[in-house]
Amino acid sequence: MKSLLNRYVQGLFKFRVFVLFAVTVLTVSFLFLAPKVKMDNSVDVFFDKQSPSYVDFQSWKEQFGSDELIIVALHHNNIFTFDNLTAIKKITQKIELLDNVAEVTSITNVNDIVGDDQDFIVRQFIEDVPKEKAALNQLADQAKSNPIYLNRIVSSDSKTTALIIELERSKEKSDVYKLELIDRIKNVLKQDASGFEYYLSGYTMIENAYTSYMRSDLSRFIPLMMGIIFVILLISFRNFTGVVLAFTTIVVSLVWTFALMYFFKFSINNITTLIPPIILAIAVADSVHLTSAGFSQISKDRIKDVVLKLAGPCFMTSLTTVIGFLSLTVSDIRPIVQLGIVAASGVAIAFILTFTFLPAVLFVLVSVKKDKAFDENSVPKKTGSFEKKLNALSSFNQRFYKPVLFVTAVLTVIAVVGALKVRPETSVLEYFKKNSPIYKSTKFIEDNLSGTHFLNLSLKSSRFDYFKSPNALLKIEKINDFLKTVPEVDTVVSLNDYIKEINKSFNNEDESFYVIPKEKDQISQYLLLYGASDLAKSVDSDFSWATVEVRLNEHRSGKLKAVIKKIEDYAQEVFGQEAEVTGLGLTVLEVNANDTVMVSQVKSLGFAFVMIFAVLCIMFRSFSLGTVSIVPNLLALVFNFGIMGFFGIYLNSATSMISAIGIGIIVDDTIHFLHSFRASFNQTKNPAISVHQALIEKGKPIVLTSVILFFGFGVIAFSQFGPSFYFGILSAIVMFNALLADLIVLPSLLLLVYKGR
């Protein structure tokens, strides 16, 4: 192996100019590809497209219409005035004319049924806006007495109304048309809704917010992280040339990683936006170890020695980090899989560039400057202050290693108690901070109208005209009555609401006829005469497939799961074998994604732990040393779960990745420490001396890489997304805890295990 590395280094020196030329050409080429990586703001990216729930929901959409909705809430002291209704009608008509709008439902264009004991007619609820106060008050009373309108398009206090905008189903892969449509809707509101407070929400608006915040995150993450790394490197090494070399290596690594995303046809979403800061933080680690190994005063032989010495341990640290990221690929959540693949590839790229590009540059500088890469006079003499601190730490470890291990054991027990409190929760709305416009708008609509979580209760029979029979409709009525008793349900709309309204209108608006007729022929006649498109959203043309629209006010996925199951179980019990009952919609897919998060967490962490532990045992050729190496890193993860449990931080699509990623990263410094310890112990057979030597030799790069990783992940805490914020904070804490474990707990373990050997 050593002879192979020798030949590699000799070849690298011989072809140093070619290596630089090749890397430069590739980097320039990749710079043109990186901006072509697309952004994907769709919530669909989090769902398993092979799952029955997803497949069934696509079939449901084909039958009952698009799920692409924008809800506009208009708020005023009284909606039912001539000026306000005229403005709402104008806004509705303007939005209806916009490209890519399939339909707009508002108080001014919804259908109304009026009749006597002989006939009924279907017309717009407001054909001409009345000016008389009495007529306006009558409209308000009529609207609030109709369950199809109440809290869906008009509030009970007459102060808020909604426009439900359904987008045309588009086959375009790009979501640019949605962004353009939202801008046009906002322009209409600016022009004609000046007298209202207005709020926009719905899944399309949430997706738009994703795009806006993703762009904002990327624009902050990359420059902020680059600035932090540059400053830390400059302060640490105080050599501008060396800092520029290390910095250039990590920037090139990032460019290549983005190009790889383009080749893989992966998109940027609110999970993969984490890639840039992660790659920047991790890519610098190998460069730091190379730079700290003595590149301030360097010759061709010195470069060779350093590369030969660090290639092995750096390869192993990169390998364990790659394993950590690859463990994410066992997840069923596509963005997490993509993050794992790209980040693992990025780590491999960083390692390759660090041991090709960086030494090649140094070889060129050596050749140009006659065997000196840097000016020795530019490098300040060591003060030894950091080494003194490491000496003091070594003395502390040797004196108090048993108390340290005891305190660690106590803290671990406490952390385990907290870890048991961790609960998986996923909520699209909770991805945003509470002070964000989309969060405020959604909460306003929920507080003044009804929930924005839509559950579509699919009722499917094999019998033609089944849902024209009184028996079937009475079963739906029973389900509707049950739903109204569920606290998490705000509104319920079904075929029954239309039939009961028709029956009442046909009987001279007598409220006692607001019931399901007893004869099938009468129901069939009503439906034939009604003939409005409204029914297409509640039942298919064969009347064998009906759907009940349920709007929920709950966001916690755990609670939603229980509510959905309760509703499905009750409805299926009511219909028995006569119809198949299924809850469908984005709400159901969210709940399923939440379950997937927990399963993926277990699988990813298990895969990462087993693989990394095996690699460590093989690397050190010692089961005991492999065990010692994994313990401090597991402690950092246990403390992370403890913090999550005690502070009520949920396990979601972002925070679930911390453990698998973390164990692959934090074990790197452990490997470097143990590599130094083992080399010394093989010579001295004295654990105290070996621990001291490892601290002196590897203490500075371990601290430096940990600081960079701390700030690298800490930068993610500036994200607009709640889960990403917690991912950044918790990952930074993991890096800090891992640093303490490597500098205090690991030496204590080594002193305990190797004492007397």
C-alpha positions, -999 to +999 in steps of 0.1 A: +000+000+000+028+024+009+046+017-024+014+024-043+010+057-025+047+065-033+041+059-070+009+080-068+027+110-052+056+107-078+031+107-106+012+136-091+045+156-090+053+146-126+019+156-140+012+185-116+006+210-144-018+186-162-037+181-130-041+218-125-052+223-161-077+194-160-092+207-127-094+242-141-111+232-173-136+210-155-144+236-129-150+263-155-172+239-175-192+230-143-197+266-135-220+268-165-240+237-153-244+246-117-270+275-123-290+251-144-300+230-114-338+234-110-357+243-080-386+221-070-411+238-047-437+210-049-448+193-017-451+162-039-413+156-035-419+144+001-444+117-008-439+081-019-453+081-055-456+043-054-478+042-023-515+033-026-525+066-010-506+086-037-518+065-066-554+066-054-552+103-049-541+108-085-571+088-097-593+109-074-579+141-090-586+128-125-623+124-115-630+153-092-606+180-103-573+197-096-559+199-061-540+230-070-559+257-050-552+292-040-574+306-012-578+343-010-595+357+021-609+392+020-616+409+053-638+439+061-661+451+089-690+440+067-687+420+035-724+425+026-724+462+014-729+473-022-694+486-026-678+455-011-698+430-031-693+449-063-655+449-056-656+411-049-675+405-081-650+425-101-621+407-085-637+373-092-643+381-128-608+394-133-592+364-118-614+341-138-599+356-170-563+349-160-544+322-178-541+288-160-572+295-138-598+267-142-624+281-118-630+307-092-656+301-064-667+332-045-699+346-028-707+365-060-707+335-085-718+304-065-750+287-075-782+291-055-814+271-057-847+289-055-882+275-062-918+268-051-939+237-047-939+231-084-904+238-096-870+252-088-843+271-107-805+272-104-789+307-106-760+327-093-764+336-056-758+372-065-768+381-101-770+418-095-757+434-063-785+452-045-782+486-030-809+484-004-797+475+031-826+451+037-818+432+006-781+430+015-790+418+050-812+391+035-783+380+013-761+378+044-787+357+062-792+334+032-754+329+028-749+320+065-778+296+065-764+275+037-738+249+049-722+249+014-713+286+019-708+290+057-672+290+067-661+279+033-667+312+014-683+334+041-677+337+078-704+336+104-698+372+114-700+384+077-666+400+080-645+375+059-651+359+025-630+336+005-622+332-032-612+296-039-591+296-071-586+262-088-557+260-112-559+242-145-540+209-144-508+215-163-484+190-178-456+215-176-427+203-155-417+238-145-438+257-119-430+291-134-466+295-146-477+292-109-454+320-098-466+342-127-502+335-119-497+343-082-481+376-092-511+384-115-535+376-087-516+399-063-518+426-089-556+422-092-559+425-054-537+455-052-558+473-078-593+462-067-591+451-030-577+483-016-606+485+008-600+450+022-573+432+042-564+402+021-546+370+028-534+342+004-529+306+013-535+271+001-509+245-011-500+265-042-492+295-021-472+273+003-452+259-026-446+295-038-433+303-003-410+273-006-394+287-037-390+322-023-374+310+010-352+284-008-337+312-029-333+333+002-316+305+021-292+298-007-283+334-012-274+336+025-260+302+032-232+301+006-217+336+011-221+335+049-205+301+051-176+310+028-169+341+048-169+322+081-145+295+067-122+321+053-120+341+085-115+310+107-087+296+084-070+330+083-071+334+121-059+298+126-030+296+102-022+333+096-008+325+062-028+340+033-015+317+006-022+286+026-058+298+034-064+306-003-053+272-013-076+254+012-104+278+004-101+273-033-102+235-029-136+236-010-151+261-035-141+239-064-156+209-045-189+228-042-190+237-079-184+201-088-211+189-064-237+213-079-227+200-114-233+165-101-268+175-091-274+186-127-261+153-141-283+133-117-313+155-127-319+163-090-336+195-080-332+219-051-359+216-025-361+226+011-341+195+021-314+197-006-308+234+001-288+220+031-262+206+007-241+238+001-233+246+038-228+209+046-203+204+017-185+236+025-181+226+061-171+190+055-148+197+025-126+219+045-117+192+070-091+173+049-076+206+037-073+217+074-055+185+083-031+188+054-025+225+061-019+220+098+005+192+091+033+217+082+026+235+050+039+268+063+075+258+055+074+232+028+095+214+002+088+187-024+098+160+001+077+175+029+046+175+006+052+139-002+056+130+035+024+148+045+004+133+017+017+098+025+010+103+062-025+117+059-039+099+028-049+068+049-067+084+078-083+111+056-095+084+033-110+065+062-127+097+076-141+105+042-153+069+039-172+070+072-187+104+062-198+089+029-213+060+047-232+083+069-247+101+040-254+070+020-273+056+049-300+082+040-306+064+008-326+037+026-352+064+033-385+064+014-385+102+012-370+112-021-354+146-011-336+128+018-324+101-006-311+128-030-294+147-002-276+114+008-264+107-027-253+142-035-236+149-002-218+115-002-206+123-037-196+158-026-175+143+002-158+119-022-151+148-046-136+169-018-113+141-008-101+135-043-095+173-049-077+176-016-052+149-025-048+158-062-055+195-068-041+208-035-007+189-036-004+197-073-007+234-066+019+231-038+042+212-062+039+240-087+046+266-061+077+246-049+090+245-084+085+282-090+099+292-057+128+268-057+117+243-031+097+267-009+060+271-012+057+300+011+079+327+025+092+315+059+093+351+072+056+355+065+048+328+091+048+340+127+067+320+152+046+297+173+037+312+206+028+278+221-004+291+238-026+266+222-002+238+230-001+249+266-039+246+268-036+211+253-010+202+278-033+214+306-062+194+291-040+163+290-031+167+326-068+171+335-077+139+316-050+119+333-060+130+368-098+129+365-106+103+339-127+082+363-148+112+375-152+123+339-166+089+329-189+088+359-204+123+351-207+112+315-226+081+325-250+102+346-256+127+318-262+099+294-290+085+316-306+119+318-303+123+280-319+089+274-349+100+295-352+130+273-348+109+241-378+088+251-399+119+249-391+125+212-421+123+189-423+122+151-444+151+137-447+165+101-467+195+092-463+215+059-474+247+077-450+242+106-421+243+080-425+281+082-418+303+111-448+318+129-439+353+118-438+345+081-465+359+058-477+324+047-481+312+083-500+343+093-523+341+062-530+304+068-538+310+105-561+339+096-581+318+072-584+290+097-594+313+125-620+332+105-632+306+080-621+270+082-591+248+082-568+246+052-562+208+056-584+191+031-594+155+036-614+139+008-634+109+019-637+087-011-668+064-013-666+039-041-693+014-050-694-012-078-731-005-084-743+019-111-765+048-097-757+036-062-755+072-048-789+080-061-805+056-037-820+070-004-803+042+015-768+052+003-775+089+008-787+083+043-754+065+050-736+096+038-759+117+061-749+095+090-713+101+083-718+138+079-735+140+113-706+121+128-680+144+112-697+174+128-691+160+162-653+156+156-635+187+171-609+188+144-635+191+116-645+226+106-667+221+075-682+191+056-697+193+021-712+163+002-737+154-025-763+154+003-761+192+008-771+198-028-800+173-027-814+186+006-812+222-007-830+211-039-857+193-019-863+224+003-864+247-027-888+225-046-911+226-015-914+263-013-883+268+009-899+249+037-871+240+062-888+207+071-880+195+036-843+200+041-839+162+042-830+134+018-861+124-002-874+088+004-878+079-033-850+071-057-870+084-087-875+117-070-838+120-063-829+111-099-854+138-111-839+164-089-804+157-100-814+157-137-831+191-133-803+206-113-777+197-139-751+221-125-713+215-126-712+217-088-721+180-086-690+170-105-670+178-074-691+155-053-700+125-075-691+109-108-713+106-138-722+070-130-732+079-094-710+050-082-682+071-068-689+100-043-666+121-023-671+141+010-650+172+014-638+176+050-617+206+061-596+201+092-582+226+117-554+203+130-518+204+118-500+179+139-495+147+119-498+124+149-532+139+158-542+139+121-534+103+117-557+094+146-585+116+133-583+102+098-583+066+111-614+074+133-632+089+103-623+061+079-632+034+104-666+049+112-674+055+075-664+019+065-685+005+093-715+025+081-711+013+045-699-022+052-695-041+020-716-017-001-688+008-007-650+011-003-640+040+020-607+057+017-593+090+030-574+108+003-555+141-001-524+159+007-533+157+044-532+118+042-499+120+023-484+142+050-494+117+077-479+089+057-447+109+052-445+113+090-447+076+095-419+071+069-397+096+088-396+074+119-390+042+099-363+059+078-346+072+110-342+037+124-331+022+091-306+050+083-290+052+118-288+014+120-272+011+086-247+039+094-238+025+128-232-010+116-212+000+086-191+026+104-184+003+133-173-024+109-150+000+091-134+012+124-128-023+136-112-033+103-092-001+101-078-004+136-077-042+135-091-042+169-127-048+182-119-030+215-105+001+197-134+001+173-158+000+203-139+028+221-140+049+189-178+046+185-188+053+221-181+090+223-198+096+190-229+077+201-229+099+232-231+130+211-262+116+193-279+105+225-274+140+239-290+154+207-321+132+212-322+142+248-322+179+239-350+173+213-371+155+239-367+180+267-373+210+244-402+194+225-385+194+191-402+170+168-386+144+146-394+154+110-379+152+075-350+175+084-342+166+120-345+129+113-313+131+092-291+145+120-281+112+136-272+093+104-253+123+090-238+132+123-222+099+131-205+098+098-191+133+103-182+134+140-163+101+138-137+117+116-119+135+143-121+104+164-103+085+137-075+111+134-071+111+172-070+073+174-047+070+145-022+092+163-028+074+196-022+040+182+010+050+164+024+063+197+011+034+218+027+009+195+060+025+203+057+035+240+031+010+253+021+038+277-015+050+273-009+083+292+020+093+269+001+082+239-030+102+248-008+132+255+009+128+221-024+125+203-038+156+219-007+177+211-005+164+175-042+164+166-058+188+191-056+219+169-070+204+137-097+186+157-107+219+173-105+238+141-126+214+120-151+212+148-154+250+150-159+251+112-185+223+113-202+241+143-205+273+123-212+255+091-243+238+104-251+268+126-255+289+094-285+266+085-302+280+116-308+312+096-332+293+073-368+305+070-379+269+074-386+256+109-373+221+104-341+235+087-337+259+116-337+230+141-315+209+119-289+237+119-291+243+157-291+207+167-264+197+142-242+225+155-247+212+191-239+177+179-206+190+165-198+208+198-207+177+219-186+156+196-156+179+202-160+176+240-163+138+236-131+136+215-110+158+237-123+146+271-144+115+270-123+096+244-090+101+262-106+090+295-119+058+278-085+051+264-068+056+297-093+032+313-092+005+287-055+006+280-043+010+316-021-019+326-017-033+290 
